[in-house]
Amino acid sequence: MDIKNKPKQQVQTNKQRQDDPEGEPKWYVAHTYSGYENKVKAGIEATVKNRGMEDTIIQVQVPTQEVVETKNGKKVIKEKKLFPGYVMIEMYMTDDSWYVVRNTRGVTGFVGPESKPVPLTPAELKSMGIKQQTVKINFNVGDSVKIVDGPFENYVASIESINAEKSQLKVMVSAFGRETPLELSFEQIEIIKNT
């Protein structure tokens, strides 16, 4: 076999997402030492912040429920973990995100065959009480909007970019005789309807 003519293998970079070509984050389950769930959550969140990976690892949850217990004749409300020893993570599966979660102190691995992460199905998410939020966007880049909350309330702005994952958008506002960029949430704007 001629080595020079051998096709090059395509190596996936850390920025490429392995789990969903459409770009939607998935929920994964990481197994932890019992009693370490909150420490693992805090550890992952700190690493995500330090590495600037907020766009890759979206959120970390330790599902709990309130339980009423009676102690010494008094009712006490306590938080009880629904799945002791497990942490739920909404993220894009990349080499970096896998590494961050897998190497967090207290994590023993991902749930899946041979510790290969398998995303939760919509049915599993529903049974766990995790709601997948779908945001319907009825505006586009270039549309004019009215700001309804914040220091620039009642100003008219033009949409520059939309981030559906974070429910935020960047707009340009004409203030003080110049264009000023702002980052707003979807709730802070109102569409100006053309009549």
C-alpha positions as CSV (number, residue, x, y, z in Angstrom):
1,M,0.0,0.0,0.0
2,D,1.3,3.4,-1.0
3,I,1.5,5.6,2.2
4,K,1.6,8.8,0.2
5,N,-1.8,8.1,-1.4
6,K,-3.5,7.0,1.8
7,P,-6.5,9.1,2.5
8,K,-6.1,11.4,5.5
9,Q,-8.4,10.6,8.5
10,Q,-10.6,13.4,9.4
11,V,-9.9,14.3,13.0
12,Q,-12.7,15.9,14.9
13,T,-11.6,19.2,16.6
14,N,-12.7,20.1,20.1
15,K,-15.1,22.8,18.7
16,Q,-17.0,20.3,16.5
17,R,-20.1,18.9,18.2
18,Q,-20.5,15.1,18.2
19,D,-24.0,14.6,19.3
20,D,-26.3,16.7,17.2
21,P,-25.6,18.3,13.9
22,E,-28.6,20.7,14.3
23,G,-26.9,22.3,17.2
24,E,-29.3,21.5,20.0
25,P,-27.7,20.7,23.4
26,K,-28.6,17.3,24.9
27,W,-29.1,16.1,28.5
28,Y,-26.6,13.6,29.8
29,V,-26.3,11.8,33.2
30,A,-23.0,11.6,35.1
31,H,-22.6,9.1,37.9
32,T,-21.0,10.5,41.1
33,Y,-19.9,9.2,44.5
34,S,-23.0,9.2,46.8
35,G,-23.3,12.4,48.6
36,Y,-21.0,14.3,46.2
37,E,-23.8,15.5,43.8
38,N,-23.8,19.1,44.9
39,K,-19.9,19.2,45.0
40,V,-19.8,17.8,41.5
41,K,-22.4,20.4,40.3
42,A,-20.3,23.2,41.9
43,G,-17.1,21.8,40.4
44,I,-18.4,21.6,36.9
45,E,-20.0,25.1,37.1
46,A,-16.7,26.6,38.3
47,T,-14.7,24.9,35.6
48,V,-17.1,26.0,32.9
49,K,-16.9,29.6,34.1
50,N,-13.0,29.5,34.4
51,R,-12.7,28.0,30.9
52,G,-15.4,30.2,29.3
53,M,-17.4,27.1,28.2
54,E,-20.9,28.5,29.0
55,D,-21.9,27.9,25.3
56,T,-20.9,24.2,25.5
57,I,-22.1,23.2,29.0
58,I,-25.4,24.9,29.4
59,Q,-26.5,23.8,32.9
60,V,-26.0,21.3,35.6
61,Q,-28.8,20.0,37.8
62,V,-29.2,17.8,40.8
63,P,-33.0,16.9,40.7
64,T,-34.6,17.3,44.1
65,Q,-38.1,17.3,45.5
66,E,-39.5,18.8,48.7
67,V,-40.4,16.2,51.4
68,V,-42.3,17.0,54.6
69,E,-41.0,15.1,57.6
70,T,-42.1,15.1,61.1
71,K,-39.4,15.5,63.8
72,N,-40.2,16.0,67.5
73,G,-43.9,16.7,66.6
74,K,-42.9,19.5,64.1
75,K,-43.2,19.4,60.4
76,V,-40.0,20.0,58.6
77,I,-39.6,20.5,54.8
78,K,-36.5,18.9,53.4
79,E,-35.0,18.7,50.0
80,K,-34.5,15.1,48.9
81,K,-32.4,14.0,45.9
82,L,-34.5,12.2,43.3
83,F,-31.5,10.3,41.9
84,P,-28.8,10.0,44.5
85,G,-25.4,9.5,42.9
86,Y,-26.4,11.2,39.6
87,V,-26.1,14.6,38.1
88,M,-27.9,15.8,35.0
89,I,-26.0,17.9,32.5
90,E,-27.3,19.8,29.5
91,M,-24.4,20.2,27.1
92,Y,-23.0,19.8,23.7
93,M,-20.9,16.6,23.6
94,T,-17.4,17.7,22.5
95,D,-14.0,16.4,23.5
96,D,-13.6,19.4,25.9
97,S,-17.0,19.1,27.5
98,W,-16.5,15.3,28.0
99,Y,-13.1,16.0,29.5
100,V,-14.4,18.7,31.9
101,V,-17.2,16.5,33.2
102,R,-15.3,13.2,33.3
103,N,-12.4,14.8,35.2
104,T,-14.4,16.6,37.8
105,R,-13.6,15.4,41.3
106,G,-16.4,13.0,42.4
107,V,-17.5,11.9,38.9
108,T,-17.1,8.2,38.2
109,G,-18.3,8.3,34.6
110,F,-21.2,9.0,32.2
111,V,-24.2,6.8,32.1
112,G,-24.2,4.7,29.0
113,P,-22.7,1.5,27.5
114,E,-19.0,1.2,28.3
115,S,-19.2,4.7,29.9
116,K,-19.9,6.2,26.5
117,P,-22.3,9.1,27.1
118,V,-25.8,8.5,25.7
119,P,-28.2,11.5,25.7
120,L,-31.5,11.2,27.5
121,T,-34.6,10.8,25.2
122,P,-37.5,13.2,25.3
123,A,-39.6,10.6,27.1
124,E,-36.9,10.1,29.8
125,L,-36.7,13.9,30.3
126,K,-40.4,14.2,30.7
127,S,-40.6,11.4,33.2
128,M,-37.9,13.1,35.3
129,G,-39.7,16.4,35.2
130,I,-37.1,18.1,33.1
131,K,-38.8,20.3,30.5
132,Q,-37.2,21.0,27.2
133,Q,-37.7,24.6,26.5
134,T,-38.6,25.5,23.0
135,V,-38.4,29.2,22.1
136,K,-40.5,30.4,19.2
137,I,-38.9,33.5,17.6
138,N,-41.2,35.8,15.7
139,F,-38.5,38.3,14.8
140,N,-35.5,38.5,12.5
141,V,-32.2,40.3,12.3
142,G,-32.8,43.8,11.0
143,D,-36.3,44.1,12.6
144,S,-37.2,47.1,14.6
145,V,-38.2,46.5,18.2
146,K,-39.2,48.6,21.2
147,I,-37.4,48.1,24.5
148,V,-39.9,47.6,27.2
149,D,-37.7,47.0,30.3
150,G,-34.4,48.4,31.6
151,P,-32.6,51.8,31.4
152,F,-33.4,52.1,27.7
153,E,-37.1,51.5,28.1
154,N,-39.3,53.0,25.3
155,Y,-36.3,53.3,22.9
156,V,-36.5,51.8,19.5
157,A,-33.7,49.5,18.4
158,S,-32.6,47.4,15.5
159,I,-31.8,43.7,16.0
160,E,-28.2,42.8,15.1
161,S,-28.0,39.2,16.2
162,I,-30.2,36.5,17.9
163,N,-29.0,33.8,20.4
164,A,-32.0,31.5,20.7
165,E,-30.2,29.2,23.2
166,K,-29.8,31.9,25.8
167,S,-33.0,33.8,24.8
168,Q,-30.9,36.9,24.2
169,L,-30.4,39.3,21.3
170,K,-28.0,42.1,20.4
171,V,-29.6,45.4,19.3
172,M,-28.4,48.8,18.3
173,V,-30.0,51.8,19.9
174,S,-29.5,55.4,18.8
175,A,-28.7,57.2,22.1
176,F,-26.8,60.3,22.8
177,G,-26.3,61.0,19.1
178,R,-24.6,57.6,18.3
179,E,-25.4,54.0,17.8
180,T,-25.0,52.0,21.1
181,P,-25.0,48.1,21.2
182,L,-27.1,46.4,23.9
183,E,-27.6,42.8,24.9
184,L,-31.2,42.1,25.9
185,S,-33.4,39.2,26.8
186,F,-36.4,38.3,24.7
187,E,-38.7,39.5,27.5
188,Q,-37.2,43.0,27.3
189,I,-38.4,43.8,23.8
190,E,-41.6,44.1,21.9
191,I,-42.0,43.8,18.1
192,I,-43.0,46.9,16.3
193,K,-45.7,45.9,13.8
194,N,-45.6,47.5,10.4
195,T,-49.1,48.6,9.5
